[in-house]
Amino acid sequence: MEQLKDKKILVTGGAGFIGFHLCKKLLDSTPNLTIYDNLSSGKLKNVNDLAKANFIKGDILNLKKLYSTAKTELIFHLAAQVVVPYSMENPIEDFETNARGTLNVLEKARKDDAKLVFASSAAVYGNPAKFPTPEDYGFNPFSCYGLSKVVGEQYCKMYMNQYGLDITILRFANVYGSRCHGVISDFLDKIQENPAKLEIIGTGLQSRDFVHVSDVVDALILAAVGENALGQTFNVGFGKTTKIIDLAKMILKILNLLDKTVVTTTNVSWQGDIGTIWFDISKAQKELQWHPRISLEDNLRDIIRERKMLDEHIG
């Protein structure tokens, strides 16, 4: 973190789940932090809880406004459309945000001669045949979202090769933690609404690599300061995979509902859904000296406690 002391930093999507946690950590090092977010999925509460940061409500598709922000030395590009089913229903909008939006942010980085850390996704691999999946597996996107992230990555590589920009790409697995969204949050919402029943979309046999947001923040910062990070692509996961049905059982056990809640499955998933995500994280461990510390089992209780659900079900 010492390398980031007083650096001018821009975080696109800084009002989102990962962005909030990253910005909170960055504020320990620099007062020169700007959050750029259109609040389409980011939350004003996150911005308000980061009062020391400079907030600009803006869209990455608005190149003029993006250009008008103060010159920066480091950009964390997290702003994205991240919902796979939405990307399948709205492929053009998904492309605009994730591909054209990334190109706009790259142009901002080129204009400012700034270093860039780009947040990509496991979705670029599609349904891989190799587990755990390494970074050199190749692209085989299974959704419009995955394809738009591939385009973003390829633009990053083009800007590295042709313009000499310092860029690092991180591919995230399933990030969870305080203020999270996604399958964990969805399950907790459903249980709060009706503790007697929990419906899983799909077969429940889908499998995910869950990585805690604090470990992701550490990876983002190491990617920004590590000498071995420049020009590289890294998987960011826990290096373990968990079936969604097992995740459901873990949550119900914590809530003392394992024998009280009926778990059902739709057996039909959404378009673009991936069967298994399980990352090989050895490259990040070796070259970034990054090691995830928080397991899913260790943190689920904290997430549930944060939502004040333990008091409702456990005496």
CORQUICOR-V434238 format. One record per residue. N is the residue number from 1. RES is the residue in one letter. SS is DSSP state (A for helix, B for strand, O for the rest). OMEGA is omega in radians with two decimals (none if undefined). D_LAST is the distance of its C-alpha to the last C-alpha in Angstrom with 1 decimal. Layout:
BEGIN
n,res,ss,omega,d_last
N,RES,SS,OMEGA,D_LAST
N,RES,SS,OMEGA,D_LAST
END
This chain:
BEGIN
n,res,ss,omega,d_last
1,M,O,-3.12,42.2
2,E,A,-3.14,45.3
3,Q,A,-3.12,47.5
4,L,A,-3.07,45.8
5,K,O,3.10,46.4
6,D,O,3.09,47.8
7,K,O,3.05,48.4
8,K,O,-3.00,48.7
9,I,B,3.07,46.0
10,L,B,3.09,45.3
11,V,B,3.03,42.1
12,T,B,-3.06,42.5
13,G,O,-3.08,39.2
14,G,O,3.11,37.7
15,A,O,3.14,35.4
16,G,O,-3.08,33.7
17,F,A,-3.14,30.7
18,I,A,-3.13,32.6
19,G,A,3.13,35.2
20,F,A,-3.09,32.7
21,H,A,3.09,31.5
22,L,A,-3.10,35.1
23,C,A,3.10,36.4
24,K,A,3.12,33.8
25,K,A,-3.12,35.0
26,L,A,-3.11,38.7
27,L,O,3.05,38.6
28,D,O,-3.05,38.3
29,S,O,-3.04,41.8
30,T,O,3.02,43.7
31,P,O,-3.04,44.1
32,N,O,-3.08,46.2
33,L,B,3.10,43.5
34,T,B,3.04,44.0
35,I,B,3.12,41.5
36,Y,B,-3.01,43.3
37,D,B,3.12,41.2
38,N,O,3.11,41.9
39,L,O,3.06,38.2
40,S,O,3.02,38.5
41,S,O,3.04,35.2
42,G,O,-3.03,34.7
43,K,O,3.11,32.7
44,L,A,3.10,34.1
45,K,A,3.11,30.9
46,N,A,3.11,31.5
47,V,A,-3.12,35.1
48,N,A,3.12,34.0
49,D,O,3.07,31.7
50,L,O,-2.96,34.8
51,A,O,-3.11,37.1
52,K,O,3.13,39.4
53,A,O,3.03,40.5
54,N,B,-3.11,43.3
55,F,B,3.03,42.2
56,I,B,3.05,44.7
57,K,B,-3.08,43.7
58,G,O,-3.12,46.0
59,D,O,3.12,46.3
60,I,O,3.05,47.6
61,L,O,3.11,50.0
62,N,O,-3.04,51.6
63,L,A,-3.13,53.9
64,K,A,-3.13,55.7
65,K,A,3.12,52.5
66,L,A,3.11,51.3
67,Y,A,-3.05,54.7
68,S,A,3.09,54.7
69,T,O,-3.07,51.7
70,A,O,3.12,52.7
71,K,O,-3.07,54.1
72,T,O,3.13,51.4
73,E,O,-3.06,51.5
74,L,B,3.10,48.4
75,I,B,2.91,46.7
76,F,B,-3.08,43.3
77,H,B,-3.13,43.6
78,L,O,-3.08,40.2
79,A,O,-3.10,41.0
80,A,O,2.90,41.0
81,Q,O,-2.95,40.2
82,V,O,-3.06,37.6
83,V,O,-3.07,36.5
84,V,A,3.13,38.3
85,P,A,3.11,38.4
86,Y,A,3.14,39.7
87,S,A,-3.13,42.4
88,M,A,3.10,43.5
89,E,A,-3.05,43.8
90,N,O,-3.03,45.3
91,P,A,-3.12,47.2
92,I,A,3.12,49.7
93,E,A,3.10,47.1
94,D,A,3.11,45.2
95,F,A,-3.12,48.5
96,E,A,-3.09,49.4
97,T,A,-2.97,46.3
98,N,A,3.14,45.9
99,A,A,3.14,49.5
100,R,A,3.12,51.6
101,G,A,3.11,48.9
102,T,A,3.08,48.9
103,L,A,3.10,52.6
104,N,A,3.13,52.6
105,V,A,3.07,50.3
106,L,A,3.09,52.6
107,E,A,3.05,55.5
108,K,A,3.12,53.8
109,A,A,3.12,53.3
110,R,A,3.14,57.0
111,K,A,-3.08,58.2
112,D,A,-3.01,56.3
113,D,O,-3.08,56.9
114,A,O,2.99,53.1
115,K,B,-3.10,51.1
116,L,B,2.97,48.6
117,V,B,-3.04,45.4
118,F,B,3.12,44.7
119,A,B,3.06,41.3
120,S,B,-2.93,42.0
121,S,B,3.00,39.9
122,A,A,-3.09,39.4
123,A,A,3.13,40.9
124,V,A,-3.13,44.4
125,Y,A,-3.06,44.2
126,G,O,3.07,43.5
127,N,O,-3.05,42.8
128,P,O,3.11,44.1
129,A,O,-3.10,45.5
130,K,O,3.12,44.8
131,F,O,-0.21,41.5
132,P,O,-3.00,40.4
133,T,B,3.11,42.4
134,P,O,-3.11,44.7
135,E,A,-3.08,46.1
136,D,A,-3.14,49.5
137,Y,A,-3.12,48.4
138,G,O,-3.10,50.0
139,F,O,3.00,49.1
140,N,O,-3.00,48.3
141,P,O,-3.07,46.2
142,F,O,-3.10,44.7
143,S,O,3.06,43.8
144,C,A,3.09,45.6
145,Y,A,3.13,42.9
146,G,A,-3.14,43.8
147,L,A,3.13,47.4
148,S,A,3.08,47.2
149,K,A,3.03,45.5
150,V,A,3.12,48.4
151,V,A,3.10,50.8
152,G,A,3.12,49.1
153,E,A,-3.10,49.2
154,Q,A,3.03,52.9
155,Y,A,3.11,53.8
156,C,A,-3.13,52.2
157,K,A,3.08,54.4
158,M,A,-3.13,57.4
159,Y,A,3.04,56.9
160,M,A,-3.03,56.5
161,N,A,-3.02,59.7
162,Q,A,-3.08,61.8
163,Y,A,3.09,60.8
164,G,O,3.13,59.6
165,L,O,3.04,56.1
166,D,O,-3.07,53.5
167,I,B,3.01,50.7
168,T,B,-3.13,47.7
169,I,B,3.04,45.7
170,L,B,3.07,42.1
171,R,B,-3.09,40.7
172,F,B,2.93,37.0
173,A,O,-3.11,34.8
174,N,B,-3.06,31.4
175,V,B,3.13,30.0
176,Y,B,3.12,26.3
177,G,O,-3.14,24.2
178,S,O,-3.13,23.1
179,R,O,-3.04,24.6
180,C,O,2.97,25.6
181,H,O,-3.13,26.9
182,G,O,-2.96,27.8
183,V,A,3.13,26.0
184,I,A,3.11,22.6
185,S,A,3.12,22.6
186,D,A,3.12,23.9
187,F,A,-3.11,21.2
188,L,A,3.07,18.4
189,D,A,-3.11,20.5
190,K,A,-3.13,20.9
191,I,A,3.10,17.2
192,Q,A,-3.12,16.5
193,E,A,-3.13,19.4
194,N,O,-3.10,18.7
195,P,O,-3.08,15.7
196,A,O,-3.04,17.8
197,K,B,3.04,20.6
198,L,B,3.13,21.5
199,E,B,3.08,25.3
200,I,B,3.07,26.9
201,I,O,-3.07,30.4
202,G,O,-3.09,32.9
203,T,O,-3.02,32.5
204,G,O,3.14,29.4
205,L,O,3.00,31.8
206,Q,O,-3.02,32.7
207,S,B,-3.04,32.0
208,R,B,3.07,31.4
209,D,O,-3.06,31.8
210,F,B,3.14,28.9
211,V,B,-3.05,29.8
212,H,B,-3.05,27.8
213,V,A,3.12,29.4
214,S,A,3.06,29.9
215,D,A,3.09,31.9
216,V,A,3.10,33.8
217,V,A,3.09,34.7
218,D,A,3.13,36.0
219,A,A,3.13,38.2
220,L,A,-3.11,39.5
221,I,A,3.09,40.6
222,L,A,3.09,42.1
223,A,A,-3.12,44.0
224,A,A,-3.03,45.3
225,V,A,-3.05,46.6
226,G,O,-3.14,47.3
227,E,A,-3.14,51.0
228,N,A,-3.05,50.3
229,A,A,-3.01,48.4
230,L,O,3.10,51.4
231,G,O,-3.04,52.4
232,Q,O,3.05,49.7
233,T,B,-3.08,46.9
234,F,B,2.94,43.6
235,N,B,3.08,40.7
236,V,B,3.10,37.3
237,G,O,3.09,34.5
238,F,O,-3.10,32.4
239,G,O,3.14,34.9
240,K,O,3.14,32.5
241,T,O,-3.08,31.7
242,T,B,3.08,28.6
243,K,B,-3.11,28.8
244,I,A,3.09,27.0
245,I,A,3.11,25.5
246,D,A,3.05,24.1
247,L,A,3.12,22.6
248,A,A,-3.12,20.9
249,K,A,3.11,19.5
250,M,A,3.13,18.3
251,I,A,-3.11,16.4
252,L,A,3.10,14.9
253,K,A,3.12,13.9
254,I,A,-3.11,12.1
255,L,O,-3.10,10.2
256,N,O,-3.11,9.7
257,L,O,-3.01,12.4
258,L,O,-3.12,15.4
259,D,O,-3.06,16.3
260,K,O,-3.10,15.4
261,T,O,3.09,17.4
262,V,B,3.14,21.1
263,V,B,3.10,22.9
264,T,B,3.08,26.5
265,T,B,3.10,29.3
266,T,O,-3.08,32.3
267,N,O,3.08,34.5
268,V,O,-3.12,36.6
269,S,O,3.12,35.9
270,W,O,3.08,37.5
271,Q,O,3.09,40.9
272,G,O,-3.14,41.1
273,D,O,-3.11,37.9
274,I,O,-3.13,38.2
275,G,O,-3.06,37.3
276,T,B,2.95,36.4
277,I,O,-3.14,36.1
278,W,O,-3.00,36.4
279,F,B,2.83,38.2
280,D,O,-3.07,40.6
281,I,O,-3.04,39.8
282,S,A,-3.14,42.4
283,K,A,3.12,44.8
284,A,A,3.12,42.4
285,Q,A,-3.09,41.4
286,K,A,-2.97,45.1
287,E,A,3.11,46.7
288,L,O,-3.00,44.0
289,Q,O,-3.14,42.4
290,W,O,-3.12,39.1
291,H,O,3.11,36.2
292,P,O,-3.01,32.7
293,R,O,-2.98,30.1
294,I,O,3.12,26.7
295,S,O,3.12,25.6
296,L,A,-3.13,23.5
297,E,A,-3.11,20.9
298,D,A,-2.94,20.7
299,N,A,-3.09,20.2
300,L,A,-3.14,18.2
301,R,A,3.14,14.8
302,D,A,3.12,16.6
303,I,A,-3.13,17.9
304,I,A,3.11,14.6
305,R,A,3.13,13.1
306,E,A,3.13,16.5
307,R,O,3.09,15.9
308,K,O,-3.13,12.7
309,M,O,-3.12,11.2
310,L,A,-3.14,8.2
311,D,A,-3.08,6.6
312,E,A,-2.98,7.8
313,H,A,-3.10,6.6
314,I,O,-3.14,3.8
315,G,O,none,0.0
END
